[in-house]
Amino acid sequence: MTHKTAKLILPGSRGNHEQTIELPILHGNLGPDVIDVTSLYTKTGYYTYDPGFMSTGSCSSEICYIDGDKGILLYRGYPIEKLVESYDFMDVTYLLLNSNLPDQQQKNEFVNAINFHTMLHEQVINFFQGFRRDAHPMAIMVGVVGALSSFYHDSLNIHDPIERSLASYRLIAKAPTIAAMAYKYSMGHPFIYPQNHLDYATNFLHMMFAVPTSDYKVNHVLAKAMDRIFILHADHEQNASTSTVRIAGSSGANPFACIAAGVASLWGPAHGGANEAVLNMLHKIGKCKNIPEYIQKAKNKDDPFLLMGFGHRVYKNYDPRAKIMRETCHEVLEALGIKNDPLLDLAIELERIALEDDYFIERKLYPNVDFYSGIIFKAMGIPTSMFTALFAVARTVGWVSHWNEMVADPRQKISRPRQLYTGFKVRRL
Ligand code: SDX
């Protein structure tokens, strides 16, 4: 991949003479070239400095590509718009894990292999009893996913590809079961076991809303919408939670611990917690007439209020997922016979006003994937506190894919960034 080189002229400092070094420029298949600074410190005694990684590539990867300026999102080279049109979440899961879409036989075998692991060890159920009924579902997911490493000792050896695959399937299969159990626990309802004749999204909604006292038929339109939402949330390059999983995995930690770290990072309102924050924000704004006041608050640097569901580190154009989510919103509300949802009307008006405002235009702040998801989830009867847990269910596929890619890379080293030290110099006691 090495292509040209970058010349760096460094002034003499701390006894070093002025020096010029050449750094390799690496050329990917898509996107910006990168300057390989691996040897910078050994050659010059300088570190790079990039808090928040605004201009830093942490790894090479073949899984997901985003063009933020053009609003393009590819999973293993396939545009997200095409995948949601003709494939389901298990197709996309297979694609992210294996680089190619499955043929019918591969799909059937894969779905059966995942379904084999949808149940939890019965003793994990006791683990739930330790939580308060009002525990946030993400607190339960962090705890239970991490605890899986104490139940599945036959899939902890990260150097064994068979054990890596077993752990990957277990995590993907059990994520919806854990999320649905977190919801049932909060409701004081009995847990509903997975029904493996149902597809992934239908099975999840069945575990969420079925009760033992009567048959429950999942609305096909809602199941299709949930499946599409899972696809949209499955992966997104080196986002904060995926980077967390990679860094945790770089120490050799077991896969369950690494994915639990990803769940923890996703929880933040600047990341996956934004879908819950969007709905809370819309409730706070209440009416369209209050929108200008909140737009002003979002622009006021002295006010911590941000327009949740807006802005993105990478997308400086409309998030392609937000467009599909907005279409899905209309489909779900129609399927549920909800003629005019005041929250959706408010969201559409808020988006219209923001996108005409110079502050948002100059900063290229557009709706992101989280802006509409909460409205859909609410219409489906899913409580706000469960929104990020649903994001975590879908993103488990991306986290597991990146974890496998990193662990299988023979060049992989422990991630150990340095710093610009601004603390005390040596002091005498
Ligand atoms: C996800 O990384 C991923 O890929 C994430 C994700 C995924 O699939 O994994 O796409 C999922 O996390 C989507 C993002 C969800 N978060 C939100 O909706 C929360 C609201 N958005 C902001 O917190 C913010 O936009 C971020 C965190 C998403 C991005 O922050 P950046 O890239 O660090 O940008 P920034 O904070 O430097 O903002 C640049 C400017 C600043 O103003 P100035 O200092 O230039 O004057 O834009 C302003 C910010 O104040 N700004 C906002 C804003 N977002 C940025 N102002 C008002 N409302 C906002 N939402």
Boltz pocket constraint, residues with backbone or C-beta under 6 A from the ligand:
constraints:
  - pocket:
      binder: B
      contacts: [[A, 232], [A, 233], [A, 235], [A, 236], [A, 238], [A, 239], [A, 240], [A, 269], [A, 270], [A, 271], [A, 272], [A, 274], [A, 298], [A, 299], [A, 305], [A, 306], [A, 307], [A, 308], [A, 309], [A, 310], [A, 311], [A, 312], [A, 313], [A, 314], [A, 363], [A, 365], [A, 368], [A, 369], [A, 370]]
      max_distance: 6.0
